[in-house]
Amino acid sequence: MNDWHKEWEENLKKEGFNYFVLKMEDLFNACDEFQLAEFNDMLKTYNTYRETFDKPVNNYWIVNMDEPYANQVKELIEKNKGVKL
């Protein structure tokens, strides 16, 4: 990691950011084919890196709270985990 990467990471962490979350529809509309191919290659590199440390590939469900199904997801989580969101 070079100095620019370290500085960027430090600045993001100072701001309280630990994750990148991208909405696929917006990403696909914002990028051309070349950029999407590069992004796909980066994801493969990232997953290969994690696998070298016996870490699973990250899988997340991101729920935008203004989507029509958000309340159903929230109720399901609360029911199964016994927590209030």
FENZI-V737422 format. One record per helix or strand. SS is the DSSP state (helix for helix, strand for strand). FROM is the first residue (numbers start at 1). TO is the last residue. If there is no record, write none. Layout:
SS;FROM;TO, SS;FROM;TO
This chain:
helix;3;14, helix;24;30, helix;33;52, helix;70;81
